[in-house]
Amino acid sequence: MPLTDLSDPAPAQLGAQDAATYAEWFACLADPTRVRLLHAVAVAGHATTVGELHSQLGISQSTTSHHLRKLADVGFVTLRKEGTATLVSVNPACCTGLPHAADAVMGMLGPRPCCPADVPIGVTVRALEPGDWADVRRIYAEGIATGHATFETEVPERRELDRTWLPDHRWVAEVDGRIAGWTALAPASARPVYAGVAETSVYVGDGFRGRGVGKALLHKQVTAADESTTIWTLQTSIFPENRASLALHQSAGYRTLGVRERIGRHHGVWRDTVFLERRGAVDPL
């Protein structure tokens, strides 16, 4: 795809019917009592009675019944009579529908850009060659030294990297004939069902940051994955402190799936990571 075709698509607008539905859902949850009731029903793991909810939350039975009817009206819970008791269960569709509504309103489900725009002319990206390994490992070490690039504390051996990275998805960036950065994909899992899901890495060398090297590498990474018939999802985990990397990945069509709190210890300190994913432009053959 030529660079002139990399303009961002016009954002999709939320339909009037969806907007009305989501507004009804959010309006229902504008009452903190309903939020507490919905949470109590959702975490119970089984059908619970109005009486149990009334006792658990310290809300009068009439108030509990009133708010449960409101939650049932919009489909968050289901009510079922069993003898003299009313059993309350969470609507399973709510568990995905409500997060989906929030993502839709915040634009997380709209068309994503195919790759970073404004890739600098002075950066050349090519396939990694055998003679590049020393520079790749040096840049890896420079990333480790920042404290915000990886949980690794030592640079993996060349043999390990060569064994781990996908052969057709390892690239280096050159500036004035010098290796300025690299990107590579590694399988996210050994299970066949996840064969098209790849974990990504992008490193820019000290002295080359802020010059568009990361953009050029991300451009190659995502376009090569899109052109592949075997890769359908890219994923990565980034420290929240690494805001430049987060912004760069979002410009390449990655979306944030969540924050993994205290996912690992780094130099004796628990660290969070932001988990991002990018779906391919088309399904693989």
Secondary structure, DSSP 8 states (H G I E B T S, - for coil): --GGG----------HHHHHHHHHHHHHTTSHHHHHHHHHHHHH-S-EEHHHHHHHHT--HHHHHHHHHHHHHTTSEEEEEETTEEEEEE-HHHHHHHHHHHHHHTTTTS---SS-S---TT-EEEE--GGGHHHHHHHHHHHHHHSSS-S-SS---HHHHHHHS-TTSEEEEEETTEEEEEEEEEES-SSGGGTTEEEEEEEE-TT-TTTTHHHHHHHHHHHHHHH-SS--EEEEEE-TT-HHHHHHHHHTT-EEEEEEEEEEEETTEEEEEEEEEEE-SS---
